Amino acid sequence: MNTFGTIFRLTTFGESHGEAIGGVVDGMPAGIDIDMDFIQQELNRRRPGQSKITTSRQEPDQVELLSGVFEGKSTGCPIGFIVRNTNQHSQDYENMRNVFRPSHADYTYFQKYGIRDHRGGGRSSARITISRCVGGALAKLVLRQLGISVQAYTSQVGSIALERDYRLYDLSQTETNAVRCPDAEKAAEMEALITQVKGEGDTIGGVITCVIKGCPAGLGSPEFGKLHADLGAAMLSINAVKGFEYGEGFEGVTARGSEQNDPFCSVNGRITTVCNHSGGIQGGISNGQDIYFRVAFKPVATLLMEQNTVDLDGNPTTLTAKGRHDPCVLPRAVPVVEAMAAMTILDHFMLQNGIKI
C-alpha cells in the first residue's frame, strides 16, 4: 500500500539510492496559496546533515512541483512532486548485499518479495519520509486557513524526559536547538547523550509529543475510522515507531475514573471541558479540545559496531555497518510526525465537511 488517506491522498514512490523520491497529492482543495518557501522549509527540517547529531549525508532535498499549481494557487488537480537524490554512497552498503541487518526490514522484505535493495534499505529507508513531509506541508497550508496548527517536539531521549504536560513549555522554542526540544536545559542533556552514543557507534531512541490546536469538534467516526485510531495508524507507519498513546495514555490506567473524567462546563455560552485527560478525542470523535499524543521511536537499527547475523543461506556471520547514519532519529522525525498528523486531520475535516475550504 503506497497511498495514504481517503479524500486528501498521498501516493509515494522512490528508494533511498534510486534517482529520486516523489509522490502525488490528490484531493488538494483548489485555491490554496502554495507557499514554496514554507514547503521547502518543512523539507529542510527533515533533511540530513543539519547538525552534528544527525547523519552526515549531504542532500539539498530541493522539491520540484510538477503539476496542480497555477499562478501560485492549487488548481484542485493532482499535485505531482519530485525530490532528486544527489549524494548516494551505494558502495558503503556492498558488505550488506548478502546478509540480513539485525532489526531491519531486510529479512521481511526478502520473504515477501523474494528480492531486496540492500543500498540503504531501498524502499524501507527513512529517506522515503521526504514524500510525507511534502504532503504534510501542503496539508498544513490548508489547515492554516482553517485555524488548525500542528506542533511536535522531542520530549524524551533515552531516560532524559520532559514532564508529560505540554502546557508547561513554550513550544515556539522547539526549533531553537538541534534536538528540537522546547526546554533548553533538557535539550543540552539530550544532545550530550546522543553525541556520547554516536561516539560509541551505538544508537538511542525516545519519544516525540505532538499537539494539535484549533481542531473543531465532530471529526472522526464512532466505530471504524475513529480519529485516534487513524492518527495511531499514521504514526505507526513511520519508520522506527514502536508505540502510540493519546491523552493520558498508559499513564492514566493507575487513576480512578473520578480522576480521569473530563467534566463539561459552559464558558461564554460555549460548551467545553474543565480538563482534557481525553486528549481531545472522545468516542473516536474530536471534542474541540487540544489533541495531544506521544510517539515512541526505537533506537536506529544500524550500528557502527559488529553484530551477529546470518547470510541469505542462513549461515552465521557478522556485520559491521559502514556509511552515514543517524545515532538518534528523533530530531529529524519531528517534522514527519507533524506531516502525518496534518494529513490525517485534513483528511478527516474533508470527510466531515466536503472538499470546499
Number of C-alpha atoms within 10 A of each C-alpha: 5 8 13 20 19 14 17 23 19 25 18 23 15 22 21 22 22 16 14 16 24 24 24 23 27 20 19 27 21 17 16 18 16 18 13 15 9 14 20 18 14 20 27 20 18 20 23 22 17 18 12 13 24 24 19 15 17 14 17 17 20 15 19 14 16 12 15 20 20 11 8 13 15 20 17 16 15 20 21 19 20 23 22 17 19 14 11 16 14 14 11 14 15 15 14 21 15 12 22 23 25 16 12 16 18 21 17 13 16 14 11 9 8 9 11 19 18 22 22 24 21 19 21 19 17 18 22 21 25 26 27 27 28 27 29 28 28 27 24 24 19 23 21 13 12 15 11 18 17 23 20 26 28 27 27 24 28 16 11 13 16 19 10 13 10 16 9 11 14 11 17 11 14 21 14 13 16 18 30 26 32 24 19 15 9 18 25 15 15 24 21 13 20 25 17 15 16 21 12 13 15 19 25 21 20 22 24 23 25 22 21 21 16 16 23 17 14 17 24 26 18 12 10 10 14 20 24 27 16 19 23 21 14 19 26 18 13 19 19 21 18 14 14 23 18 22 19 19 14 10 10 14 10 9 10 9 10 8 10 16 14 16 11 11 12 10 10 6 7 8 12 17 18 13 15 20 18 22 24 27 25 16 14 20 20 23 23 19 20 19 22 26 23 25 22 20 25 19 21 20 19 23 22 20 13 11 14 12 15 16 16 12 8 10 9 11 12 15 20 14 20 16 15 18 23 26 27 30 25 30 26 24 27 24 28 28 29 27 28 27 26 27 28 26 24 25 25 23 22 18 16 13 11 12 17 9 15
